[in-house]
Amino acid sequence: MFNLTGFQRDLLYAISSQSKPSGQEIKEILERDVEEVRHGRLYPNLDTLVEQDYVEKGELDRRTNYYEITEKGEQLLRERREWENDRVDFLS
């Protein structure tokens, strides 16, 4: 759970909120909700999540990939949420 950066966790949340979003759609979600995202930051971090089996990458067409959270990625988000809830109990 702690081997990811905050940005990588944000990517997981953005991916899990959509059905097979493209990299551009993920970028738009983050820019709307969090911060400006540069291409050089986005795709290397998505590739890291794919390599660690938190995200699956597929092809929509010859130029566009989609990203989908894996079961391992979903479990990581559940564990993170539980960890956060245990530490910030005044929000419950």
Secondary structure, 3 states (H helix, E strand, C coil): CCCCCHHHHHHHHHHHCCCCCEHHHHHHHHHHHCCCCCHHHHHHHHHHHHHCCCEEEEECCCCCEEEEECHHHHHHHHHHHHHHHHHCHHHC
